[in-house]
Amino acid sequence: MNADLASLNARIDRTNELLLRMLAEVAKTPSTHAIFVDAGYLYAAAGRLVTGTEDRRAFDLDAEGLIEALIDKARTIFADSRLLRVYWYDGARRRIHTAEQQSIAELPDVKVRLGNLNANNQQKGVDSLIRSDLESLARYRAISDAALLGGDEDLVSAVEAAQGYGARVHLWGIEAPEGRNQADPLLWEVDSQRTFDLDFFKPYVSRRAAQAFDAAGTRPAREDVRFVGAQIAAKWLAARGRDALLELLPGHPYLPGSVDQDLLVEAEGLLQYSLRGQADLRRALRDGFWEHLRAQY
């Protein structure tokens, strides 16, 4: 009898030991988040907020700069979590990438997913793509948190599917000049809500007719833009010092939104050329900025 009791206690101790080891491993595993962007909602809401129109043809969106700002915002909100990637959902005729969508697809940590675009320029199939990705990533524990930038009521099923597998879904929205631009049922289902205002989007949305430096003419070479990035980095470091550099380095290759916007504005002034919507030149500018700073570390 005592032998049986001793054997049972030994098995219990062994089970407890295994559980403790498992919990320790789980504790060491970082949380993971992903950002899901409904581009149709983004263009319509941000365009209306900044320029007063939802017509994509009337304004330019600096998608690269905005994506980096969203990543930076997520890094602040999910402080103990790592980014899986940004999912960018948009529509295209016959699901063939436009030049703009292709440039977005080439960005690091970004996955472009395309639905169809009908004769009325309405997206079809985007909501089902979002649901499929959210549900799949949550089911396989690839993410613990999902930041969803969208407003359509059809996204409710995507939220419920992800939550059913234990993921938390955080709804991100864009300030509406009047009323709301997100469906109430969607607001009711999510785990948290956050709205970004005019100041957040203003650096990344501009009317095409009002672009600066368009008359300057010749497009600069990538190496010239990279050199300007290095020049600005040297000036930035001289003004802010090594402590600011040490704070910035862990975020590589991303720049905080405020730093990135200052870099863009100063570079355009030096080059006398607009870099808005020029994804390859924007990357060259950031590369030059980072190369100089990392060489000083």
Salt bridges, closest charged atoms under 4 A:
GLU17 OE1 - ARG14 NH1 3.60
GLU17 OE2 - ARG21 NH2 2.76
GLU25 OE2 - LYS28 NZ 3.06
ASP55 OD1 - ARG57 NE 3.05
ASP60 OD1 - ARG208 NE 2.67
ASP62 OD2 - ARG282 NH1 2.20
GLU64 OE2 - ARG286 NH1 2.80
GLU68 OE1 - ARG286 NE 3.24
ASP72 OD1 - ARG75 NH1 3.17
ASP90 OD1 - ARG56 NH2 2.83
GLU106 OE1 - ARG283 NH2 3.87
ASP133 OD2 - ARG113 NE 2.98
GLU135 OE1 - ARG131 NE 3.38
GLU135 OE2 - ARG139 NH2 3.62
ASP145 OD1 - HIS170 NE2 2.73
ASP184 OD1 - ARG180 NH1 2.26
ASP191 OD1 - ARG168 NH1 3.99
GLU223 OE2 - ARG226 NE 3.50
ASP260 OD2 - ARG282 NH2 3.04
ASP260 OD1 - ARG286 NE 2.63
GLU266 OE2 - LYS235 NZ 3.08
GLU268 OE2 - ARG276 NE 2.94
ASP280 OD1 - ARG219 NH2 2.70
GLU291 OE2 - ARG226 NH1 2.46
